[in-house]
Amino acid sequence: MSNYEVIELKLTKFIRKYYVNEIIKGIILFMTLGLLYFLFTAIVEYFLWLSPLGRTILFWMFIAIEAALLFKFIGIPVARLFKLFSGIDFRDASAMIGTHFPEVSDKLINVLQLHKNGGDDELTWAGINQKSEELKPIPFSLAIDFKKNASYLKYLAVPVLIIAALFFTGNNEVITDGATRVVDYKNEYIPPAPFTFKVENTDLNTLQKRDFKLNVSVSGRKIPENASILYNGQTYYMNQETPGKFSFIFNRPEKSTSFVLQANEVTSETYNLNVNEVPVIKSLELVMDYPSHTGKANEIVKSTGNAIVPQGTRITWRLNTAATDKVLFKEQQAINKFTKDGDKFAFAKAVMQPLKYTIATSNKVATDYEDLNFSIDVTKDEYPELTLEMRKDSINDELLYFKGQVADDYGIRKTQLVYYPSDDASNPKIYTIGTNRGTYDQFFLTFPGNVPLVAGKSYQFYFEAIDNDAVNNYKSAKSQVFSYRKLSNDEEQEKQLSNQKESLSNLEKSLKEQKQQQEKLDQLTQEQIEKQQRSFNDKRKLDQALKNQVEQEQKMRQQMERLKENLDKSPLKDDAEKKELEQRMDKSVTEMKKNEELIKKIQEYQDKLTPEELQEKLDDAKKNSKKQQRSLEQLLELTKRYYVKQKFEQQYALTWLKPIGFNNAYALMMRNKQAHELHIRTISDLTRYLGGR
């Protein structure tokens, strides 16, 4: 390659580097001017809110200017680099190189001129080679310094810093909003209001029938004093809490609803309050299964979870619900689940103690949404009540009379007598008095009566009332414990004889007292009759004497009745002689009553009777009394003979006694050595002897 060709190659590289440098500079300038115009376009639209026509013009002007800048600063250098357009030639390049290397400027131009003017002769080529040889070592490309383009970067920094400042200060909407509207120039954009609404609630979800408070803030150039909310076709004013802060309470919303906010003819976007369904108890009923012993009919209690029930009642809670997935029965110590059947739930429990509980409903969006607190009060079955009265027989103290009263709130299952030997309490026996006696009962029992006791043994016994409370294993109430000894046959006979002797002795004593009382009355009567005029003191003495006589008559009558009762209850055989004695006793009692009534009338009317009438009445009473005394003396002797005879037959019932009879037996006894030794001489002696045995 000749020296001149080397010079041309170096000039060609210089021209290429020159246009590359122009492209770099053009890119910087294009970006600087393009960004500045972009900012200008976005800011104009952001603040002016142009119409679609204005934004159309602004958009296409931006496109045209940016295209012109691109063509000027990048397109032309690229075209010249690739020789699409004419650009600088070797001479222009030589001039540029000469400005950087002054010492080669003329030489380089001369070489180019010589070559242009013709280089056919050897002399010309020799000059060209000589000058080219001189220029060959010089680096033409150093005349282009890419670093000088850095000076243009300061212009590019201006729009870049502006954009960065807008983004860092949070005002990036100046660029983004303005540019977006310019690009979307066909659509109509309404200028923003002087303020904006912002819903402060992070979640616009709530539950049915639960108040929801909406919190709204207003920001902008001008803050409204009032704000309203529009939903369900109605407008409501919002509550201003502080300037720029408003709130509104949706009162127990039932379903989801849309709403918008309004103030000073500015309307917000449409918001939606999502209302989730909550578990609802539509109806509640308690099915009461009462214990059978209460006698109460089962029933259903509706619309309440509170109740008062007998102990042991089985309650079934039945719920009809909506939007409910789970229902819990919460007690103090346990939590149980209701059984689910569609929208119906059920749970059953036997209630033994007072119960406080909670029914809690849940679904997917609400857990334990509705805690309903209730209580069940329990009326415990009371213990039965037993009251008892005891009386002894006035004649036979071996007979006890019991009067009992039993009561229970729900019913007496059984009333019984529990008895056992005093020396063996481990084997009690039961004598049932009555069963299923209702809530109140009264019983009478003569003890021992039909209670099978062993003669000669001591017993203890008590009465027991048992209720029908199967829940508590039949509660009972007991009386005090009584003691009793069942007499043996010998002891019974001895006691009967003792009672008989006592009755006879008391009657004999009463006869003696009556005679004495009659003698006093006779003496007093005689004294008062002999007086012409009876004083008050006399009348009082007579009244007292008559009163004593009445009391004596009553005492005699009671003794006679007791004697007859002893005769009736005697274990002796029932024969004609006994019946005759009983008839005579009844007659004597009747006569005593009549004489008693007579004396009472005398006592009552003594002041109204004349002395003659009084004397007559007193004589009648005296005659009756004496007649009674004779009759009683005879009756007393006959009764003694009867008791002796019966006792003799019991103790000496030998085969030879019955055929010969009592009188003959007595005669034989008189001739018996033993009888003489015992000084038995009369029936009275025999009576005393037999009574002692």
MORA-V248342 format. One record per helix or strand of 3 or more residues. SS is the DSSP state (H for helix, E for strand). FROM is the first residue (numbers start at 1). LEN is the number of residues. If there is no record, write none. Layout:
BEGIN
<<SS & FROM & LEN> <SS & FROM & LEN>>
END
This chain:
BEGIN
<<H & 3 & 46> <H & 52 & 30> <H & 90 & 11> <H & 102 & 16> <H & 122 & 14> <H & 140 & 4> <H & 146 & 23> <H & 173 & 11> <E & 195 & 5> <E & 205 & 3> <E & 212 & 9> <E & 228 & 4> <E & 234 & 4> <E & 239 & 4> <E & 245 & 6> <E & 257 & 7> <E & 271 & 6> <E & 280 & 10> <H & 292 & 3> <E & 299 & 4> <E & 307 & 4> <E & 313 & 10> <E & 326 & 5> <E & 335 & 3> <E & 339 & 3> <E & 344 & 8> <E & 355 & 8> <E & 370 & 10> <E & 385 & 8> <E & 400 & 22> <E & 429 & 19> <E & 458 & 10> <H & 470 & 3> <E & 476 & 3> <E & 482 & 4> <H & 489 & 42> <H & 536 & 33> <H & 576 & 30> <H & 611 & 41> <H & 655 & 17> <H & 673 & 5> <H & 683 & 10>>
END
